[in-house]
Amino acid sequence: MLTTASPGTASQDFATRYVFDALEAARIPYALLRGHDELQQAGQDIEIDLLVDGKSVDRLGHELAGFGFTELPAWGHAPHRFFVSFSKAAGHWIKLDIVSDLYYGRPIRKYRLNLAAECLQNRRQEDVFLLSEPHEFLTTLLHCLLDKGHFRPKHQRRLHQLWLSLQNDDHAARTTEELIADALGPALTWSAASRLLEASDWDSLLLLAPAIERLLAGRSPMRGQLRQGQMLFLRRIRPLFFAFRRRGVSAALLAPDGAGKSTLAGSLVQDKFLRARLIYMGTNVAASTVGLPFTPYLVKKAKAAKEKKISSAPVAILFRALNLVNNIFEHWYRCLVARYHLLRGRFVIFDRFIYDSWIQERKKSLWKRFRYFLFDAPSPDPDLVLLLDAPGEILFARKGEHSAEWIDRQRAGYMKLKPVLPQMTVIDASQDADTVKNEATYLIWNSYRKAGMRSELNGSHR
C-alpha cells in the first residue's frame, strides 16, 4: 500500500515526484537513464527513461496503475516497456520508457551491453536515483551513437557537463577509462572521446559508430541476428496483435452550434500522444477528412439541380439520385475506414455522427425508414460520446448563427439521447478551449486504459 502523495499535490518538488515516490515506497531498484532536466519542467509533456531491476517491472506496472498509468503495447521493442498517464489538472502527458537491460542499435536494439546490474549497483542519489557519472556518460554516448545516429542539443550539453565533471575527478576519470575500455575497447577509448568532446567535434564522434557496432556484433553474432529477426517479425505482425488484443478507442463529438466541436477535434488530432484519426461524418464537403473522389462533383450538381439551375428535369433527377447513392456509399466507406483504424489500435474521433440525426423528427415512411437503416447499420458504436454543452446565449454570442432559443432546443434534443447512450459524457463548453481539451483527452485516455485492463483480464482467463 503506497503512502505517497497523489499526483498534483503541492508538496511535490517536481511534476513527476509521485512516480519516484512510488518506486521508492515499493522498494523497486531503479536509476534514471535520461531526462533529469525535464523533471523540473512542470506543465508540459515529460518523457523519462528508467532502468529498473528486471524482476520488479511487473510489480512497478501494478503500482503505477494506481496513479492512472497504462502500459502501451511494445511488441517488437523488448526490453522496452512504455507506461503513459495524462494529468487532467496540469494538461500534460507523462511517459515512462522502462528497460530492464541495456540494448542499443537502430532500428532494432540488438547489441547488448551487460551493464544493467552494475549500473543499478553503482547508482547515486540526488533528488532521485541517477546513474553514476561514468555509467551515465557511457550510456548517453551509446544512445546518441547507436540509437539516434545524432546528438541532440540537450545530449550535447549533458555529455559536455559529464565530461567536465569527470575531468575534474581523477578517480571518476580512471573509472570511466576502465569502463569504456572493457565495454568498447579498442573501438573507442576515453582519451579519444575526451579529445573530441573538448573540441565539440560531434561529427567525428559519429564516425566511430560503425566500428562500435562491428565490435558489439562480433561478440555474439548469432544472438544479435536472432534478436533482430525476432523483433522484426513481431513488428510485422503488430497489426494482428492490435486486432485481437488491443483495439483502439473511438469518440463521437456532439455539440450544438458554437460549442467548439471542430476546435476540439483539431486539437485531439494534433495531440502527439493520441495522434487521433479524425473522420468527419457530416455532409459539408469542405470539412470532409475521408471521402470518395466523386463527392464534390456530385454535390455540386445535386445542388444545382435542387436550385433548378439544370434545365433538364431527367438530368436533374439523375444527379440527385446519384448524389444520394454516393452519400450512402461514402458513409459506409467512412465507417470501414474507422473500423480499420480501430483494428490497428488507433484513436478515432468522429466529428458529427448519426446521433445528430436522432435529435430530429424522423419520418416513418417505408423509404425513409430504409434510408435511416442504410446509414445506421454500418456505423460503429463509439466507446465515448462527448457532448459539448453550454447555454444558448453563450453559444449564440460565439457564432452568431440561428438564435439562442434555437440552440437551446438543439441542446435539449441532445440531452434526450443520454438514456439511450450510456457512454455519453457532458462537457461544459463554456470553459476555455484548453480546459475542454484536457477534459476530453482525460476521458478518452481513461477509456483506453479501462479497455486495456479488460483486455489483460480476458487474456488471463484464456
N, C-alpha and C positions, 0 to 999 in steps of 0.2 A: 504494500500500500504506500503510495507516494505521499510525502508530506510537504512537497514543494508548492510554491505559489502557482496559481493558474496563469495562462497566457494573458498578457496585458496588465499584470499587476504593477503598480507604480514603483514597487521596491526593486524591480529588476533593473540592473545597470546597463543592460543592452537588450535589443529586441528579442533575442533567442535565448535569454538566460534560462528559461524554464526547460529548454531541451537539455542543457548541460546539467541542470539540477536533477532532471530525471535520470540521466546517465549515472550521476554520482550516487543518487539515492538508491538506485538499483544495483550499485557496485559493479557496473559494467566497465571493464578496462577499455579506454578509448584514447585517441590522440587526434587533434585537428591536423589534417594534412595541408589544407589550403583554405583561405577565406577568413583569416583572423581579422583583417581590417574591416571586412564587410559586416562583422558582428556589431560594430558600433553604429551602423547606419540604419537607424530605426526609420520606419515609414517608407521603405522601398523593398522590392523583392530581394531575397537573400538566398544564395546558394552556398552550401557548406559541404566540404569534402572531409569525411571522417574515416579513420582507421579504427576498427573495432575488433576485439577478440572474436574469432570465428565461432566459438561455442556460445556466444552471447547475442548474436544477431537476431535470432528469433525472439528471444526474450525482450530485446530492445524494441522490436516491432510491436510487441504486445504493449509495452509501456507507452510508446508513442501514440498508439491508437487512442489512449485516454486523453490525449491533447488534440484530437481531431486530425491526426496524420493518417494517410492511407498509402499503401505501397503500390507503386506503379509497376506494371508488367516489365520485366527486364530480360525476357527470353533472348538469348544470344549475346548478353552483356555481362555474364558472370565474370568475376565475383562481385560486380556492382549490384547494389540494391538501392532503389530510389524511394524515398518517403517524402510526401508532399502534404502541406497544410496551407489553408488560406485563413488569414485573420480578417474577419469582417470589420472589426473595430479599427484596425490600422489600415486596412485596404491593401495588404501586400501578401505575397506568397513566401513560403519558406520551403526550400527543397534541400533534403539531405541526401548526398551521394555517399553511401556507406560501403566500404570494402573491408574484407577480412584477410586479404592477401594483396601483394603488390605485383601487378602485371602492367606491362607497357606495350605500346605499338599502335598502329592505326592502319586500316580501320578496325582490325581485330587486335585486342590486347593479348598477345600470345607470348611475350617474353617475361618470364617470371624472375623476380628478384627476391631471393629468400631472406628477406629482412623484416618481415612483419612483426615477428615475435621480438626481435631485437629492438625495433622502433618503439614498441609498447613498453618494453622493459626499461628503456632509457629516456622515456618521455619526461618533460619538465612541466611544472605547474605555474601558471600565472593566474589570470582570471579564469582560464580553462586549461585543460591539459594540452600541451603542444609537443610536437616532435622536438628532440634535441636539435640544436642548430646544425651539427654535421648531417644528421639524417634529413632535416628539412631542406638543407642545401641540395643534397643528392637527389631526393625525390622530386623536388621542384624542377631541378635541371632536367631530369629524365622526362618529366611530364611535358615540358616545353619541347625537348628534342624529339621524343619518340611519339607522344600522343598528339601534340598540336602541330608540330612542324614549324613553329614560330614562337617568338617571345612577345607576349602582350606587355604593354607598358607597366601594368601592375606587377607582372612577374619580373620584369627587368628591375624595377625598383626593389622588390623583395630580395632578389638574388644579390643585388649590389649591397643592400643592407646587411645580409647574412655574411657576405664576403668580407666586408669591413669589420664586422664583429669577430669573425674567425681570425682575421689577420692580427687583431689586437689581443688574441688569447693563444699563447703558444701551445698549450695542451689541446685546446679545441682544434687548432690548425693541424697538429700531428694526428689527432683522431680522424679528422676529415681526410687527410692524406692517406692514412691506412684504409679507411672505409672505401674511398674511391679506387685505391689500388686493388683491394680484394674484390670489389664488385665489377669494376670496369677496366682494370689494367690489362693490357697496355693500350687499349683504345683511347682512354682518357686518363690523364694524370692531374693531380691537384695543381702542380706548377703550371701546366698548360692552361687549365681552367682559370687560374688566378691571373695569368698574363692577359688572357682575352677579356676577362671581366674588368681588369684595371683599365683597359683601353675601350671598354664598352663595345667590343667588336662582336656583336651578336651574330652577324652573318658568318663569320669564321667559326663560331661555336656550332652553328647549324651544320656546317660542313663535316663535323665529327659524327653526326648521327648515323650515316651508313656504316661506319666502322664499328660503332657501338652495337648496332643491330646485328651485324655479322658475328660479333663476339658472343652476344647473348643467344643467338640462334644456334651457334656451333656447340654450345654447352649441352643442349638437349634437343637436337634437330627433330627427332620423331615426335616428342611430346608437343613441340611447337606446331608442327604440321597437323597433328591430330586435333589439337585445340582449335586451330584455325578452321579446319574442316567442320568440326562440331559447331562452332559459333556461327559460321556462315550458313550451315544447314538450318539451325534454329532461327536465324534471321529470315531465311527464305520462307519458312513455314509459319512465321509470326501471324499472318492473316488467319490461318486456321486456328491458332491458339485464341486469338481475339474472338473469332466467330463462335467458338464453343465454350470459352471460359471467361471472357472479359469484354462483353459488348459495350458499346458506347451509351451515352445518355442524351436524350433529346428534350428540348424545352420549347414550348409554343408560347409566343408572346402575344398577349391580347391587350388591347387598350382603346379607349375612346380617343377621338381626335385631339391632338395636342398634348398627349401624355408622355411623349418622348420615346415611343417604341422603336423607331428607326435609329435614334441616337444610341439607345441601349444595345440594340442588335449589333450596330457597328463596333461599339466598344468591346463587346464579348468576342467578336471575331478577331479583333486586334490584340486581345489578351494573349501574351506569349505562352502562357501555360495551358489555357483552354484550347487556343487555336481552333475555335469552333468553325464549323461549316455553316454558312448562312444560306437558307433556302427560302426564298420569297414565294409564298403560296397564293398571292393575290393576282389581280388582273392588270395591274399597271405595268406595261411593257418596259417603261424606263427604269423601274425598280427591280426588274427580274434579275435573279442571280443564276438560275438554272432554267433552261427552256429549250424549245425546239426552234430550229433555224427559220421556219416559215412564219412564225408567230407575228413578228412586226408587220409583215406584208399583209397577212390575212386580217389582222386587227384594223389596219388602215382601210382596207377595202370594205370590211364589215361596217366600220364607222361611216364610211361614205355612203354605203347602201342604206343605213339607218337614217341618215340625213338627206336621203333621196338625191344624192349627187350623181348616182348611177342611174341613167335614164331607163335602161332595160330592166324590167321587173324580174324576168327569169335569172339574169346575171346577178342582180342584187340578192335574190333569194339563195342562189348558189353560194355566193361569198359568205352570207350569214350562216348558212348551213355548214360550210367548210370551216368557218371560224369556230362554231360550236364543237364540231368533231375534233378540231385541233386543240381546243381548250381541254377536252376530256383526255385526249392522249397526252397532252403536256402535263396535266395534273398527275396522271399515272406515272409518267416519266420522272417527275419530281419526287414522287413517293418512292420509286425504285432507287433513285439516287440517294435519298435519305436513308433507306434501309441498307444500302451498300456501305455508307459511311459508318452507320451504327455497327454493322458486322465487322468493320475494321477497327472498332474500339474508339471511334471519334465522337466528339461532341457535335450535336446538330441543333441549330437554332432555327425555328420556324418563325419567320416574320409574316404574320397573318396565318390563319388556319381555318379548317372547315367550321370550327366553332363560331367564327364570325357570322356564318350564315344561319346558325342555330338561333341567334337572337332576333332574327327576322321572322315574320309570319310566313309559314311555309304553305304554299298552295297544295291542295290534295288531289289534283287531277292525276290520272294514271301516268301520263307522260312526265309530269313534274316529279312524282314520287320516284319514277325510274331514273330521272336525271339526278335527283339527290343521291340515289343509291350509287350511281356511277362515280360520284365524287367522294362519297363517304367510305365506300367499300375498301379502296386501296390505302387509305390514309392510316399510317401507323399511330398507335396510341402513344402520345408523348409521355415521357416519365414525369415531366413537370408542366404545369400550365401557370404561367406568371401573368397575373392581371395587374397592369399599372392603373391605379385609380386615384383620382383627385376630384374635388368639387368642380362642377361645370363652369363656374365663373372664373376659376383659376385657369382651366384648360382653354376656355374661350379667349382669355386675355393673352395667352401664349400664341395661339394660331390665328384667331380672328375669323374663323370659318363657322358656318352654321350659327348656332346660338347656345347660350348656357343651358337653356331648357332642353334643347335637342340633345346636347351632350349628356345631360343628366338622365334622359330617357335611355340613351345608349348604355350608360353606366348601369342602370337598373337592369337592363337586359343581360349584361354580362354577369351581374350578381346572381341572377336566377339560375345560372349554369352551375353554381357551386354544389348543389345537391347531387348533380349527375357527373361532376368532375371532381372526385375526391383528391386528385393530385393538384388541385388549384390552390395557389397562394396569392394573396393580395398584397401588393407592394404600394406604399404611399408615394405616388408620383409627384406630390407637391414638394418633396425633398429635392436637394440639388442632385445633379446628374451623377456625381461621383458616389454619393451615398446610395442612390438607386442601383448603380452598377455593382457596388460592393455587396449589397444585399442579394442581388440576383446571382452574382458569382458564388456567394456562400451557399445559396440554396442549390445551385447546380452541382457544385463540388460535393456538398453533403449527400446529394442523391447518388453521385458516382461512388462515394465512399461506402454508402449503405449497400449499393449493388455489388461492390467488391466483397463486402462482408458476407452477403448471401451466397456469392459465388464460392468463397472459401468454405462456407458451411456445407454447401451442397457437395463440394469436392471431397470434404472429409467424410461424407456419408457413403461415397461410392467405394 
